[in-house]
Amino acid sequence: MDANELRALQAPLKKQYREQPEVARTPARAEATLDLDRVACRLRSWSGETDAGLHPATGGNGKLACSADMLLEALVACAGVTIGAVATAMGVKLRGGRVIAEGHWDARGTLGVDRDVPVGLTDIALRFELDTHADAATVQRLVEMSERFCVIYQSLRTPPRLSVTHQIVAGA
């Protein structure tokens, strides 16, 4: 896809969103079914099902997906698609590349070993390795624009309001 094809694809959407901003608000949803026998859950995605469970650092056997890794996978997926779209729109030719996210979390927090240790990823590094002839200034602009427009990056950078509810479902 080139810049003109991308613009043609997105132009009617942009027009509609300018004229009707309320239709631009796009829902996102995920659902998991508990698997209490394994202290795990099964989530459905567009490509099938994934079983997520305890990380080895918290007692898992390493055979099930780790939620922290899945968060980083969502980040690299979004950043990869975004940098591809931004490069296309800017007319920057990428021959290939990789997007890598790395983070750390302290198992003492999630296991309740030390209440002063935070639960969750406390630092995340995102790196783009790009195969391109573009100059350094162009690549810097490309990365900056990708940061700006990546939904997952921005969601982590400025966390959304979170709420938790519960419901008792008898016999479900």
N, C-alpha and C positions, 0 to 999 in steps of 0.2 A: 504494500500500500504506500502511495506517496502522499505528500502534503495536500494536493488538490483532492484526491480521493477521500482523505480523512475529513477535510473541510466540508466536502459535499455530503458526507455521511452525517456529520455533526451539525451542519447548518440548520436543518429544519428543527432539530432538537433545541438548539440555542435560541432560535426564534420563538418557539413555543414557550420555553422557560422564561424568556423576557416578557412575553405577553401574558403568560399565566404562571406566575412564580409558584403558586401552590401545587402545580402538577410536577414540579421538579423534586419535591420531597419524596424520596424513594425509600420504601421499607426494606429492611434487612431482617432476616430471621434465621435462627438456628435452634435445633431441638435435639435432645439426647434422651435415650431410654436407659434407665438404671439397670445395671447387671450386678445385683448384690452378691451373687456367689463369688465374683472375682474382684469386688471393690472396683468396679469399672462402669463405663457407660458406652453406649453405642450411639453414634451420631450419623445422621444421613446427610449426604451432600449430593451435589449434582453428579458426582462421579461414582457414587456408591456409598458404602458404609465404612466407618472407621471405628475401631474400638480404642477407647482411651482409658488409661489406668494409672496406677501409681508409678512414679519414676523410681528407678532403683535406689536413689538417695532417700526415698521415703518408704521403702519396703517392696517395691515392684520388681518384676523379673526382667524388665526391659523389652518385653515382647509386645507391649501395648503402646500406643501413641502417648506422648507426653504433652499436656496442655501448653506448657511454656514453649515447647518446640513448635506446636501448632500456631501459637501466637506469632512467633518469628516467621513461620512459613507464610502466614497471611500477610505479614509485612513485606517479605521479599516478593511475594506474588504481586501485590499491589504496586510496589515500587518498580518492579520489572515491567509491568504493563504500562505504568505511568511514564517511565523514562522512554519506553518505546514510542508511545503516543506523542510525547513532547518532542523527541528527536524527529519524528515524522513531521510534525507541525512546523518545527524550526528548519527543516530541510537538512538536518545533520545526519550524515550517513554513518550508521553503526554496522560494522561487519559481524559483531557478536559481543559477548560479554557475560558477566555474571553479577548477580546481586547477592550479597552475603549479609546476614544479620546474626549477631552474636550477643548473648546476654548472660547474666548471672543472677542466680537466686540462692538464698541460703536456706538449706533444709531445716535448720534449727527453728526458723520462723514458722514454717508450715507444720512442723511436728510439735510445736508448742514447747520446745526445749528451753527457749530463752524468749521471754515476752518483749525484750528490747530489740530483738532482731525482726526487721520487717518481713512480711509475707509477700512474696511475689518478686518479679524481676525488678532489680534496682538500677540496672544500667543496661542499655542496649546500644550497640554500635552497628550502624548500617554502612556498608561499603559497596561502591559500584566499581567494577573492573570492566572497562569499556575498550573494545577494539575499534579504534576510529583514527582517521587522519585529522580530525578537528583539532584546532589549537586549544591550548589550556584555558583561555578565557571563554571560549565557546563551550567547552566541557563543563566549566564551572557554572556557567549560566544554565546549561542543560540540567545539571544536578540540582541547582537552586529551584528551578521551575518544577522539577520532579518532586522535590520536598514539598513545595507549595500545594501541588495538586494531588498528592497521594492520600487517599482517604484514610488508610490505616496509619500511616505516619502521623498525619494531623490528629487522628483520634488518640494516639498515644501521647503526642506532644501536648495537646490540650484535652485532657480526659473529659468525656461526656458526663452528664449527670447520670448517676446509677441509682437504681432502686431495686429492691428485692421484695417480692410478695410470696405468699404461699397459699396453698389450697389443699384441703384434705379431700381425697377422692376415694370414696368407699367402693371396694370391689373392682377397681379398675385393673 
